[in-house]
Amino acid sequence: HFLFNSLNSISSLTMFDPEKAQSMIIKLSDFLRFSLSIKPDDKITLKKEIENIKRYLDIEKVRFGNRLSMSFDIAESSFEILVPSLILQPLFENAIKYGVHDNTGETLIKASTIVTSNSMMFSISNNFDPEAIPQKGNGIGLNNIKERMFLLYNNQDLVKIDKTNNQFTVNIIFPL
C-alpha cells in the first residue's frame, strides 16, 4: 500500500508542484534501494535503521502535510548498537495507519531510546483519535516483531505495548 500511495501522491504532485514530486521520487528511490539492499537476517546500526525510517517519514510527510509531526530523542550512545534490519519499520507504518489516517488533527510520532549497561530500550508512541472508527488490522506487524525478537534473543518479554486514552506506545528492549 505504501508504494502505491506514494506513487499516487507523486502523480498528483507532478501537476502542481513538480519540484516536490522530484524530491519525493528521490526519497522513495533511496528508501527502496536501502530496503532491498539488506537481508532480513542482517543486523544494522540503529543509526542506519533510523535514517531509513526518516526517509519513509519524509515521504509520508509529503502525503499528510501538517497532519504528521515527528520527534526523535535518540541517545547518541545508541547509534552504533546493532538491531535486526527493518525491525522498527512496521511500528512507524502502524503509527501512520492508526494515528494519521484515523485522525483529522495532528498526529505526533515520538521515538526515543534509553541505553543501560545491558540493553537499549526503543520507544515509539503516537496519539490517535479515540472516537475514530479504527481501521481493520490483524496485528501481524506487531506479532512479527514479537516473534522475531523471541527468535533472536530467546526472550518473550522484549516487546511491550501500552494503549491508554489517546496514546499508543510500543517499547522494545534490545539486549546488548
Disulfide bonds with the S-S distance in Angstrom:
none
